[in-house]
Amino acid sequence: MQLPETFDRSLALRQSAVYVVAFCAVFAFVSYVADGSIPLGVATGFVMAAIMIGFYAWKGELGVPPNAE
């Protein structure tokens, strides 16, 4: 896999961090509302974030600014 010409490592790191925080928070909240285990919700959110980050990295869209064409 080759990095796109417009790849920005700091943007990729920020995008990844936002995905991890957002997915963990949402899954933990849903787990809390459903009277489930909050740590399990956080772990599930982390796994989902890792899948999304991997998918966007595989497609070459992670770390590429939206206006780059």
Residue pairs with C-beta under 8 A, 6 or more apart in sequence:
1 58
1 60
3 60
3 63
4 60
4 63
4 64
4 68
6 64
6 65
6 68
7 63
7 64
8 63
8 64
8 65
9 63
11 63
11 64
11 65
12 57
12 62
12 63
13 63
15 53
15 56
15 62
15 63
16 49
16 53
16 62
19 49
19 52
19 53
20 45
20 46
20 49
20 50
20 53
22 49
23 45
23 46
23 48
23 49
23 52
24 41
24 42
24 45
24 46
24 49
25 45
26 45
27 41
27 42
27 44
27 45
27 48
28 38
28 41
28 42
28 45
29 41
30 41
31 37
31 38
31 40
31 41
31 42
31 44
32 38
32 41
53 62
56 62
